[in-house]
Amino acid sequence: MQSIHGRNVLNLIKEQEQALSRPDLLMAMSHEFGAEGRFHTCSVKDMTSEQLICLFLEKGKIEEVDNLIQ
């Protein structure tokens, strides 16, 4: 299975017309990259979609405001 770079997920978020809830983002990621998709960044490898979202939140790459990812 090929690993997907996290920037592809950031691009997916940017392409959305409105902010997504975490479950909706996870569903969009599953639809776009496959239910078993694994992700990496320059510093971390072999993450699930949930782990990638948590990493991006910790690093300030995305925000969760009123339960919506933006």
C-alpha positions as CSV (number, residue, x, y, z in Angstrom):
1,M,0.0,0.0,0.0
2,Q,1.3,3.4,-1.0
3,S,1.6,6.1,1.7
4,I,-0.2,9.4,1.0
5,H,1.6,12.7,1.9
6,G,-0.2,14.8,4.4
7,R,-0.2,17.8,2.0
8,N,-2.7,16.0,-0.1
9,V,-5.1,16.0,2.9
10,L,-4.5,19.7,3.4
11,N,-5.3,20.3,-0.2
12,L,-8.5,18.2,0.2
13,I,-9.5,20.5,3.1
14,K,-8.8,23.6,1.1
15,E,-10.9,22.4,-1.8
16,Q,-14.0,22.1,0.4
17,E,-16.7,24.8,0.0
18,Q,-17.2,24.8,3.8
19,A,-15.6,23.6,7.0
20,L,-16.1,19.9,7.8
21,S,-16.8,18.2,11.0
22,R,-14.1,15.6,12.0
23,P,-16.3,12.6,11.0
24,D,-17.1,14.3,7.7
25,L,-13.4,14.9,7.0
26,L,-12.6,11.3,7.9
27,M,-15.3,10.2,5.4
28,A,-13.9,12.5,2.7
29,M,-10.4,11.2,3.3
30,S,-11.7,7.6,3.1
31,H,-13.5,8.4,-0.1
32,E,-10.5,10.2,-1.7
33,F,-7.6,8.0,-0.4
34,G,-9.3,4.7,0.5
35,A,-10.5,3.3,3.8
36,E,-7.2,1.8,4.6
37,G,-5.1,4.8,3.5
38,R,-1.9,5.4,5.4
39,F,-0.3,8.8,5.6
40,H,3.1,10.5,6.2
41,T,4.6,13.9,6.6
42,C,8.3,14.9,6.4
43,S,8.7,14.0,10.1
44,V,6.2,11.1,10.7
45,K,5.3,8.0,8.8
46,D,2.6,5.3,8.8
47,M,-0.3,7.3,10.3
48,T,-4.0,6.6,10.2
49,S,-6.3,9.4,9.0
50,E,-7.2,10.1,12.7
51,Q,-3.5,10.3,13.7
52,L,-2.8,12.7,10.8
53,I,-5.6,15.0,11.8
54,C,-4.4,15.0,15.4
55,L,-0.8,15.8,14.2
56,F,-2.1,18.7,12.0
57,L,-4.1,20.1,14.9
58,E,-1.1,19.9,17.3
59,K,1.2,21.6,14.7
60,G,-1.4,24.3,13.9
61,K,-1.7,23.3,10.3
62,I,-5.5,23.1,10.8
63,E,-7.9,24.4,13.4
64,E,-11.0,22.9,14.9
65,V,-13.5,25.7,15.8
66,D,-17.1,24.9,16.9
67,N,-16.4,21.2,16.0
68,L,-15.5,22.1,12.4
69,I,-12.1,21.7,10.8
70,Q,-10.7,24.6,8.9
